[in-house]
Amino acid sequence: MFWKTILHRPQSTRLRRSLFQIHLWTGLGAGIYIMIVCTSGAALMFRGEIQRARHPDFFPREASEATEAPMENVVANIQAAFPDHDVVGVGAPTADQHTFTGYISKDGRFRAVFAEAASGAVIGALETGSFLLSLQNLHFYLMSGTRGLMINGIGGLLLFVMAVTGVTIWWPGIALWRRHIRIDPGSGPKRLIWDLHSVTGIWTVAFIAMWALTGAYFAFPRQVRQVVSLLSATTAGVAPESAPGGIEPGPAPTLTGMIARAEADVPGSRLVRVSLPASNSQSTQVVVTRTTRASVENDDYVYVFFDQFTGEIIGRYDLAERSLGDRILPWFGRLHVGNFGGLGLKIVWFVVGLVPAFLFATGVLVWWSRVVIPRTREMTTL
């Protein structure tokens, strides 16, 4: 009987009325936060295009035909140009990015550095106080570091709750659902606002739920990994450690030597990037590919880990051997930022990314016209 009522007359159930209250007060309580995060995220969709327009020398349109500079020289050049920073890693030029891209850190802050492909000479670095970096800090950290990241994770879960309760509230019953997937422009103002809210919400609910869950992933990666592991074991993400104790005196291993060993370990491969240790316990990471350097990692990529003190291989992670769980995890980030489908997908992500802000605005108007104004009138007539 209960399910029959849900299918045909859901408005009469106590469950729907309870979910409506959850949806309403969650939206009113978290609405401003959702507007800030969603609009800033939509703007960041075109971060790459904005950076290319502002710094054309960092992002040349044509690839160099000269021989590529040795990676060890590029790392040394970056370190010399920024002696008070630590070089975290450097990526080799790709089909989309025709310069070396390095990352340096100081006091927990990271900067992107660029070097010419042929000479390895440092061109420059992105500014630390730019509007884009501030926008990124706002979107991911709410200008509050790890605390803001945690708040974002909770906010993502609240947004998911709103998506689920919104679907339940929208469901009008079997006989009427077709009417509720379109907007009637000829209806009155109150009905039009309700249609704008509910119809827009139902057509975009899958996107909103996806952004909510993938956003929560950045704040709770370990918990998400545990959930994914219930479907399939996850093995990626843990690099083996170096062993600083008991090291025999001798020549220090070179980055060039490690790269050569990694390429020999994967015959026919070419270098993609290196990640350098930030402490005595971390390993040096060399990533190679069996084919071409792709914009998104694929099964041709192999991670080779080296003991930073001996230069010996202490681990290897071949993406071709990933489990299903390992293949699922990277998609949390890719789906969230929409970096896997070109400009057309970015435009879609940008437009739909603004929808939660629109839903908050229309939701407030519905609440104001249907709840606040009638109650105000009742109070004035007493």
C-alpha positions as CSV (number, residue, x, y, z in Angstrom):
1,M,0.0,0.0,0.0
2,F,2.8,2.4,0.9
3,W,4.6,1.8,-2.4
4,K,1.4,2.2,-4.3
5,T,0.9,5.6,-2.6
6,I,4.4,6.6,-3.5
7,L,3.9,5.7,-7.1
8,H,0.6,7.4,-7.6
9,R,0.0,10.0,-4.8
10,P,3.5,10.8,-3.2
11,Q,2.3,14.3,-2.0
12,S,0.1,12.6,0.6
13,T,2.9,10.7,2.3
14,R,4.5,11.7,5.6
15,L,7.9,10.6,4.1
16,R,7.7,13.2,1.3
17,R,6.7,16.0,3.7
18,S,9.7,15.1,6.0
19,L,12.1,15.0,3.0
20,F,10.7,18.4,1.9
21,Q,11.7,19.9,5.2
22,I,15.2,18.4,5.0
23,H,15.6,19.7,1.5
24,L,14.3,23.2,2.4
25,W,16.3,23.8,5.5
26,T,19.5,22.2,4.2
27,G,19.2,24.5,1.1
28,L,18.5,27.6,3.2
29,G,21.3,26.8,5.6
30,A,24.0,25.9,3.0
31,G,22.7,27.9,0.1
32,I,25.2,30.8,0.3
33,Y,28.1,28.3,0.7
34,I,26.9,26.3,-2.3
35,M,26.6,29.5,-4.4
36,I,30.2,30.5,-3.6
37,V,31.7,27.1,-4.3
38,C,29.7,26.4,-7.4
39,T,30.3,29.7,-9.1
40,S,34.0,29.7,-8.3
41,G,34.3,26.2,-9.6
42,A,32.5,27.1,-12.8
43,A,34.9,30.1,-13.3
44,L,37.9,27.7,-12.8
45,M,36.8,25.6,-15.8
46,F,38.6,28.0,-18.0
47,R,41.7,28.5,-15.8
48,G,44.0,26.9,-18.4
49,E,42.6,29.2,-21.2
50,I,43.0,32.3,-19.0
51,Q,46.6,31.4,-18.1
52,R,47.5,30.8,-21.7
53,A,46.1,34.2,-22.7
54,R,48.0,35.9,-19.8
55,H,51.3,34.1,-20.3
56,P,51.7,33.1,-24.0
57,D,55.5,32.6,-23.4
58,F,54.7,29.9,-20.9
59,F,52.4,28.2,-23.3
60,P,53.8,28.4,-26.8
61,R,51.5,27.3,-29.6
62,E,54.2,25.5,-31.6
63,A,56.4,22.6,-30.4
64,S,60.2,23.0,-30.6
65,E,61.8,20.9,-33.3
66,A,65.1,20.9,-31.5
67,T,66.3,18.1,-29.3
68,E,64.7,18.1,-25.8
69,A,66.9,19.3,-23.0
70,P,68.0,16.7,-20.4
71,M,65.7,16.5,-17.4
72,E,68.6,16.8,-14.9
73,N,69.6,20.1,-16.5
74,V,66.1,21.5,-16.3
75,V,65.8,20.6,-12.6
76,A,69.2,22.2,-11.9
77,N,68.1,25.4,-13.8
78,I,64.9,25.6,-11.8
79,Q,66.7,25.1,-8.5
80,A,69.3,27.8,-9.5
81,A,66.5,30.3,-10.5
82,F,64.6,29.7,-7.2
83,P,67.3,28.8,-4.6
84,D,65.0,29.4,-1.6
85,H,62.4,26.9,-2.9
86,D,62.4,23.1,-3.1
87,V,61.9,21.6,-6.5
88,V,59.0,19.1,-6.1
89,G,58.8,17.8,-9.7
90,V,59.1,18.5,-13.4
91,G,57.0,17.3,-16.3
92,A,58.4,17.0,-19.8
93,P,56.8,18.7,-22.8
94,T,53.7,17.1,-24.2
95,A,51.5,17.5,-27.3
96,D,49.4,20.0,-25.4
97,Q,52.1,21.8,-23.4
98,H,55.3,22.6,-25.3
99,T,57.5,23.6,-22.3
100,F,58.8,21.8,-19.3
101,T,56.5,22.4,-16.3
102,G,58.0,22.3,-12.9
103,Y,56.6,22.7,-9.4
104,I,58.4,24.4,-6.6
105,S,57.4,24.8,-2.9
106,K,58.2,27.1,0.0
107,D,56.4,27.2,3.4
108,G,53.7,24.9,2.1
109,R,52.9,27.0,-1.0
110,F,53.4,25.7,-4.5
111,R,54.2,27.6,-7.7
112,A,54.3,26.4,-11.3
113,V,57.6,27.1,-13.2
114,F,58.2,26.9,-16.9
115,A,61.4,26.1,-18.9
116,E,62.1,26.0,-22.6
117,A,61.9,22.6,-24.2
118,A,65.1,22.9,-26.2
119,S,67.5,24.7,-23.9
120,G,65.9,23.9,-20.5
121,A,66.3,27.6,-19.6
122,V,63.7,28.9,-17.1
123,I,61.2,31.2,-18.7
124,G,59.4,32.2,-15.5
125,A,56.8,31.2,-12.9
126,L,53.1,31.9,-12.3
127,E,52.6,34.7,-9.8
128,T,51.7,33.7,-6.3
129,G,49.0,36.3,-5.6
130,S,47.0,36.1,-8.8
131,F,43.2,36.2,-9.0
132,L,43.1,32.7,-10.4
133,L,45.1,31.3,-7.4
134,S,42.9,33.2,-5.0
135,L,39.8,31.8,-6.8
136,Q,41.3,28.3,-6.6
137,N,42.0,28.7,-2.9
138,L,38.5,29.9,-2.4
139,H,37.0,26.9,-4.2
140,F,39.1,24.1,-2.7
141,Y,40.0,25.5,0.7
142,L,37.5,28.4,1.4
143,M,40.6,30.5,2.1
144,S,41.1,28.4,5.3
145,G,43.6,25.6,4.5
146,T,42.8,22.1,5.6
147,R,39.9,23.3,7.7
148,G,38.3,24.8,4.7
149,L,38.9,21.5,2.8
150,M,37.1,19.6,5.5
151,I,34.2,22.0,5.4
152,N,34.0,21.5,1.6
153,G,33.8,17.8,2.1
154,I,30.9,18.2,4.5
155,G,29.3,20.7,2.1
156,G,29.6,18.2,-0.7
157,L,27.7,15.6,1.3
158,L,25.0,18.2,2.1
159,L,24.7,19.0,-1.6
160,F,24.3,15.2,-2.2
161,V,21.5,15.1,0.4
162,M,19.8,18.0,-1.4
163,A,20.1,16.1,-4.7
164,V,18.5,12.9,-3.4
165,T,15.7,14.7,-1.5
166,G,15.1,17.0,-4.5
167,V,14.4,14.0,-6.7
168,T,12.0,12.6,-4.1
169,I,10.2,15.9,-3.8
170,W,10.0,16.3,-7.6
171,W,8.3,13.0,-8.2
172,P,4.6,13.8,-8.9
173,G,3.3,10.3,-9.5
174,I,3.1,8.1,-12.6
175,A,0.2,10.0,-14.1
176,L,1.9,13.4,-14.0
177,W,5.6,13.0,-14.3
178,R,5.7,14.0,-18.0
179,R,4.1,17.3,-17.1
180,H,6.9,18.0,-14.6
181,I,9.9,17.7,-16.9
182,R,9.0,20.8,-18.8
183,I,8.3,24.5,-18.0
184,D,5.0,26.0,-18.9
185,P,5.8,29.7,-19.8
186,G,2.2,30.6,-19.6
187,S,1.7,29.7,-16.0
188,G,1.5,32.3,-13.2
189,P,4.5,33.8,-11.5
190,K,4.5,31.4,-8.5
191,R,4.1,28.3,-10.7
192,L,6.7,29.6,-13.1
193,I,9.3,30.0,-10.4
194,W,8.4,26.5,-9.0
195,D,8.8,25.0,-12.5
196,L,12.1,26.8,-13.1
197,H,13.4,25.3,-9.8
198,S,12.0,21.8,-10.1
199,V,12.5,21.2,-13.8
200,T,16.0,22.6,-13.9
201,G,16.8,20.5,-10.8
202,I,15.5,17.2,-12.2
203,W,17.4,17.7,-15.6
204,T,20.7,18.4,-13.8
205,V,20.4,16.3,-10.7
206,A,22.9,13.7,-11.9
207,F,25.5,16.4,-12.5
208,I,24.9,17.9,-9.1
209,A,25.1,14.5,-7.3
210,M,28.3,13.8,-9.2
211,W,29.9,17.1,-8.2
212,A,28.8,16.6,-4.6
213,L,30.4,13.2,-4.3
214,T,33.6,14.0,-6.2
215,G,34.0,17.2,-4.2
216,A,33.7,15.2,-1.0
217,Y,36.4,12.9,-2.3
218,F,39.1,15.6,-2.1
219,A,38.4,16.1,1.6
220,F,37.9,12.4,2.4
221,P,40.2,10.4,0.0
222,R,40.9,7.6,2.5
223,Q,37.3,7.0,3.3
224,V,36.3,7.0,-0.4
225,R,39.2,4.6,-1.2
226,Q,37.8,2.3,1.5
227,V,34.3,2.4,-0.1
228,V,35.7,1.7,-3.6
229,S,37.8,-1.2,-2.1
230,L,34.5,-2.9,-1.3
231,L,34.0,-3.2,-5.0
232,S,37.6,-3.9,-6.0
233,A,40.9,-3.7,-4.2
234,T,42.8,-0.4,-4.5
235,T,46.6,-0.7,-4.6
236,A,47.7,2.6,-6.1
237,G,48.8,5.8,-4.3
238,V,51.4,4.5,-1.8
239,A,55.0,5.0,-2.9
240,P,57.7,2.9,-1.3
241,E,60.1,4.7,1.1
242,S,63.8,5.2,0.9
243,A,66.1,3.8,3.6
244,P,68.3,6.6,5.0
245,G,70.1,4.4,7.6
246,G,73.1,2.2,6.8
247,I,74.1,3.9,3.6
248,E,77.6,3.0,2.3
249,P,79.8,6.0,1.3
250,G,80.0,6.4,-2.4
251,P,78.9,8.6,-5.3
252,A,75.4,9.9,-5.0
253,P,73.0,8.6,-7.6
254,T,72.1,11.1,-10.3
255,L,68.7,11.9,-11.7
256,T,70.0,11.1,-15.2
257,G,71.1,7.6,-14.0
258,M,67.7,7.0,-12.5
259,I,65.9,8.1,-15.7
260,A,68.1,5.8,-17.8
261,R,67.3,2.9,-15.5
262,A,63.6,3.6,-15.6
263,E,63.7,3.7,-19.4
264,A,65.7,0.5,-19.5
265,D,63.2,-1.2,-17.1
266,V,60.4,-0.4,-19.5
267,P,62.0,-1.0,-23.0
268,G,61.0,1.5,-25.7
269,S,59.6,4.0,-23.2
270,R,60.2,7.7,-22.9
271,L,60.3,10.0,-19.9
272,V,57.1,11.8,-18.8
273,R,58.0,13.4,-15.5
274,V,60.0,13.1,-12.3
275,S,58.9,13.7,-8.7
276,L,61.7,14.5,-6.2
277,P,61.7,13.5,-2.5
278,A,60.8,16.2,0.1
279,S,62.2,14.2,3.0
280,N,64.8,11.5,3.7
281,S,62.1,8.8,3.8
282,Q,60.6,9.6,0.4
283,S,61.6,7.9,-2.8
284,T,62.4,9.5,-6.2
285,Q,59.7,8.8,-8.7
286,V,60.2,8.6,-12.5
287,V,57.2,8.2,-14.7
288,V,57.6,6.8,-18.3
289,T,55.2,5.9,-21.1
290,R,55.5,3.2,-23.6
291,T,54.0,5.4,-26.4
292,T,53.4,9.1,-26.4
293,R,52.9,11.6,-23.5
294,A,49.1,11.9,-23.2
295,S,47.1,14.6,-21.5
296,V,45.5,12.0,-19.3
297,E,47.4,9.0,-18.0
298,N,46.6,5.6,-19.6
299,D,47.8,2.0,-19.5
300,D,51.1,2.9,-21.2
301,Y,52.3,4.8,-18.1
302,V,54.7,3.1,-15.6
303,Y,55.8,4.6,-12.3
304,V,59.3,3.5,-11.2
305,F,60.4,4.3,-7.7
306,F,64.1,4.7,-6.6
307,D,65.8,4.8,-3.3
308,Q,67.1,8.4,-3.2
309,F,70.3,7.4,-1.5
310,T,71.4,4.3,-3.6
311,G,69.6,4.9,-6.9
312,E,68.2,1.4,-6.7
313,I,64.7,0.5,-8.0
314,I,62.5,-0.2,-4.9
315,G,59.1,-0.3,-6.6
316,R,57.2,-0.3,-9.8
317,Y,53.6,0.5,-10.6
318,D,52.4,-0.3,-14.1
319,L,49.1,1.3,-14.9
320,A,48.3,-1.6,-17.3
321,E,48.1,-3.8,-14.2
322,R,45.7,-1.6,-12.3
323,S,42.7,-3.1,-10.5
324,L,39.2,-1.9,-11.3
325,G,39.3,0.1,-8.0
326,D,42.5,1.8,-9.1
327,R,40.9,2.7,-12.4
328,I,37.8,4.2,-10.7
329,L,39.6,6.5,-8.3
330,P,41.2,8.9,-10.8
331,W,37.8,9.5,-12.3
332,F,36.7,11.3,-9.1
333,G,39.1,14.1,-10.0
334,R,38.5,14.0,-13.8
335,L,34.7,14.2,-13.5
336,H,34.9,17.0,-11.0
337,V,37.1,19.3,-13.1
338,G,36.0,18.1,-16.6
339,N,39.5,17.8,-18.0
340,F,38.9,14.8,-20.3
341,G,36.7,16.1,-23.2
342,G,38.1,19.3,-24.6
343,L,36.5,22.8,-24.8
344,G,33.0,21.6,-25.5
345,L,32.9,19.6,-22.3
346,K,34.3,22.5,-20.4
347,I,31.5,24.8,-21.6
348,V,28.9,22.2,-20.5
349,W,30.6,21.9,-17.1
350,F,30.7,25.7,-16.8
351,V,27.0,26.2,-17.6
352,V,25.7,23.3,-15.5
353,G,28.1,24.3,-12.7
354,L,26.1,27.5,-12.3
355,V,22.9,25.6,-11.8
356,P,23.1,25.0,-8.0
357,A,23.4,28.8,-7.6
358,F,20.3,29.2,-9.8
359,L,18.4,26.5,-7.8
360,F,19.3,28.3,-4.5
361,A,17.9,31.6,-5.9
362,T,14.7,30.1,-7.2
363,G,14.3,28.0,-4.1
364,V,14.5,31.0,-1.9
365,L,11.9,32.8,-4.1
366,V,9.6,29.7,-3.8
367,W,10.0,29.6,0.0
368,W,9.5,33.4,0.3
369,S,6.3,33.5,-1.8
370,R,4.7,30.3,-0.5
371,V,5.8,30.4,3.2
372,V,7.1,33.8,4.4
373,I,4.5,36.1,2.7
374,P,1.4,34.0,3.7
375,R,2.6,33.8,7.3
376,T,3.4,37.5,7.4
377,R,-0.1,38.2,6.1
378,E,-1.6,35.9,8.8
379,M,0.3,37.8,11.5
380,T,-0.8,41.2,10.3
381,T,-4.5,40.1,10.3
382,L,-4.4,38.9,14.0
